Amino acid sequence: MVLQVGSELKPKPWLEPFPAINRIRMWWIGRTSSVPRRHREQLHNALAPEVARRLKAMTENDSNWERPDDVLQSILENEKPPAGVSMVDYLVAWFTSLIFAAIHTTSENSTVFIYRLLQHPELVQDLYEEQNEILQKHGYDASVGPEVFTREILNEFVKMDSAIRETARARHTYYGLPHTNTSNRTIVLSSGARILPGENAFIDFWSCHRDPEMQSVIDDYNAFKPYRYLNQGKNATKIGDDFLFFGLGKHACPGRWFAIQEIKTIIALLLRKYELSSPDEVIFPIAEREPFPPYPTRITFKPRQAPMAA
């Protein structure tokens, strides 16, 4: 779903200042494209019998039914569909959004990190050696597989964590995370900018992530330094005025810990099984409208020799 629907909804950065037009574009794709329609039908068919089963048990107060502790149950109990929309169709919309939030952004940023590894090939071996050191510390030898990558072990991959945070900071993202003034009054910022009711304010990621007054541990803002955040008390999930990748305040991404764990797992598994390299020069875009990567880039996956158990 994510790959197929995502290709249909390919972002148009030039439309971001025009949210009304962008909403019309999304609506039109949703109404006319066969790709999202097919996946909605698949979700509908998968959800309908389970929703019917749960609603029946809830309505009849079935004593033999054990309440599931999951997102589906929470929505059934706490959300009410808009008028004219069935509960199943409402859930299809919910789960489509959750799938994209959980998978699309994580896979995208994992891909960006992989290209940073290709751009800095010394990282591939360095992060692989970090894995082995942590595994040995916990009593595993180099022959173990991915089944030992628990959350606790992944949290000790501090070099990888720093490299992930630096990858996020150095992304060619300029403006994003639109915030709508939902009040009935004009908001005046300290700069004098006025945000009228109903208007959107976009966050300037690029300037923030390169602002010398905000970046206390950065002196060369345009360089990519993977171990910049080692021993700085700034892991990849730590938000702040100097790191807006996950948002800020009470609306910051609530799944950022899981997202970083997913990225670490994906990269750790790749490094465990393969030596990654590219015969091409890896170039990162400098303009937001440029595709990523801006030029075709080949990736070589060389299987690692399985180490002998000690």
N, C-alpha and C positions, 0 to 999 in steps of 0.2 A: 504493500500500500504506500509506504513512505516514498519509495523510489519512483513509483509510477505516478502517483498523485503529485509528488513534489516536482516532477518534471513539468507537469501541467501548470503548476503554480509558481514557476520560476520567477524570483523577485524582479521587480522593475524599480531600481533605486530612484529613478527620476520621478516616480509616482508618489514617493513617500511624502512630499510636501502637499499632496492632494489626496487626503484620506478618503474623501467622498468618491472620487473617481476610482480609487483603488478598491473600495468596497463594491462599487458597481462591477468592476472587472472580476473580482472574486465571485460575486453573485452570478455573473454570466457564465463563468467557467463551471460553477457548481450546477447550474441549471441545464447547460447544453453539452458538457463533456461526458462521454460514455465512461471514462476512467473513474472519476469519483462516484458516479452512479453505480458502477459495478461493485465497487468496494463497500458502498453503503448497503447494498443489497446483501453482500456477504455478512457484514456485521449484523444486519437486521435478522437474517436467518439464524445466526449463531446466538443472538441475545434473546430472541422472542420466546423460545421454550423455557429458558432459565428464568426469565422475568415472570412468565406465567406461573411457573412452579412456586417461585418465592412469594408472589402476590397472593396466590391461593393459600399458602401456608400462613401468611400474615393475617389475611382476612378471617380465616377459620381458627386462628389461634391454635394451630396444630402443636400439640405437646411433644410430638415425636420429631419435630423439626428443630434442628440446631441452627441458630442464627449465624450466618457467615460474617466474618469480620473483614470486609473488603470494600473497595470503592463502590462497586455496584450496589451493595446493600445500603451504604451510606446515602447514595443518591436517591434510591427508592424511598428511603425514610425521611429525607430532609428536603428534597427538591420537588417542585410542582411544575409540570410542563406548561408552556404557554397555551392559551386557548386555541383549540383546533389542532394541537399537536399531540400525538399519542405518546405514552411513556416510552415505548420502544424506540420510536423515531427520535425522541428527546435524548435517550441514552446513546443512540448512534452518533448524534452530534457531539455529545460529551466525550465518548470514547475516541472518536476521530481526533478531537483536539488533544486528548491525553496521549494518544499514540504519537502524534507529531511532536508534542512537547518532550516526550520521553526518549524518542528514537532519533528524530530528524536532526535536532540540534546536537545531540551527542555524537552521532555518526559524522556530522559535518565537522565538528571540532576535533574529533579523532583523526579525520583525514588531514586537517590543517597541521596537526601535530606530526603526523607521518611525514609530511613534506618538510617540516623543520628537521626531522631526523635525516632525511635525504640531503638537505642543504648542509647539515653539519654531521657528516658520517661518523665522526669520532664519538658522537653520542650513542650510536647503536651498540658498540662494544661496551662503552662505559655504563650504560643503563643495564645491559645484560650482566655485567660483572656485579653491579649493585644487587641485582636479583640473587645471584649466587651467594653473595656475602650474607644477605638477610636470611636466606634459606638455611645456610650453614649455621648461622646464629641460633636458629630454632631447631637444630638437630636434623635437618634434611641434607641429603647429599645432592650433587649436581644432576643425578639421573631422574629426580622426581619430575612429575608433570604438573599441569595447571590445577589439579585438584587441591593443591595445598595453598592456593592463592586466596586465603581468607581476608576478611576486611582488615584484621589486625596486621597481617603481613603487608598488605597493600599500603597501609598507612605508614609503614616504615620505608617505603620507597621515596625518600625525601628528595633525591636528585630528580626523579621523574616528576614529583609534585612541583618542584620549582620550575622545571622546564615547561610543564603544562600551564602554570600561571603566567610565565613569561610569553608563551605562545598566545595566550588569550590577550595579554596586554598589548602585544605588538601586532595584532590583527589589523587589517586595513578596513576597520569599521569606523565610520565617521559620525554619523548621526543615527540614533535609534531609540528604542524604548519610549515611544510617544506616551505622554501623560496628558489626559484630558482634564480641563478645568470643569468639574461637574457642579461647581457652586453657581450661585446667581450673582456673584460679584467679580469684579476685575481684580486679578492678583498682580501686584507690582513687585518684581524681584529687586534685589539690592542693586543690580546693574541699571535699573530703570525700565527694563523690558516689561511690557504689559501683556498679560494673558487674559483675554476676554472670556466670558462664560462660553463653554462649548469648544473653545480653541484647544489645539494640541501644542504641547511643548516637547521638543525633542532634545535628548541628551547628547552633548558633544563628547563622544568617547575619545576621539583622537586627541583633542586638546587636553582633556583631563589626564589621560595616560602618559602625556608627555609634558605636563606642567611642572616646572622646577619647584614651585611653591607647594605642590601636593606630593610629589614623588620624593620621599625622604631618602630612599635607598638607590636612587637612579641618578646618574650623572650624564650618561650618554643615551639619551632618550630614543634615538632612532636605531640603535644597535640591538640585535637579538643576543642576549646573554642568558643561556639556559639555567645557569646556577646563580643567578642574580639574587634569588630570595632564600638561599640556603642560610640557616641560622639567623634569619631576620624576623622570625615569628609571624611570617606572612605566608600561610599555606594557600593552596589553590582555591579553597572555599571561603577564605576570609574576605568579607566585603568591607568597603570603606570608601571615603571620598577619593582615595587614590586608585581604587579598583572597582569599576562599575560594570564589569562583565556580567555579573549576576544580578544587577540592580542594586538597590540600597533601601534601607529602612524596612518597614513592616511588609512591603511588597517585594522584597528580594526573593529570588528563586528559592522556594522551600525544598526543592529536590536537588540542590547543588551538591550535597554530599554524595548522593547516589550517582549523580552524573559524573563527578570526578572519579568515583570508584569504578564506574563503567569504562571510562576512558583509560584508566590505569590497567584494568583487566584486559581490555582489547590490545593495548600496546604491549603489555607484559607477555601475553600469549604469542603475539607476533614475534617479539624478540626472543622468546623461548624456543621457537621452532625455526626461525629464519634469520639469516643475515640480510638486512635490507640495504639496497644501494640503487643508484640510478646512473646510467651512462650519460645522462643529459644534465645540463646546467639547470639547477632549480632556481627559478626566479619568482619572487613574490610580487603580487600586484601592488601598485602604489595609489591606485584610484579605485574608489568603491564600485564603480560601474564595470570594472574589468572582471572577467571571469577568473575563477581559480581552479587550477593554475592557469596563468595567462597564455602559456604555450604548452603543447603536448609534452608530457613528461613520462618516460618509461620507468617502470619500477622492476628491479630484479629481486626475486625471492630465492635465496640460496639456502636449502635445508641445512640446518646445523647437524654436525655429527653428534649422535647421542652419546653423552659422557658415560663412562663406565662407573657403576656404583662403587663406592669406597669399600 
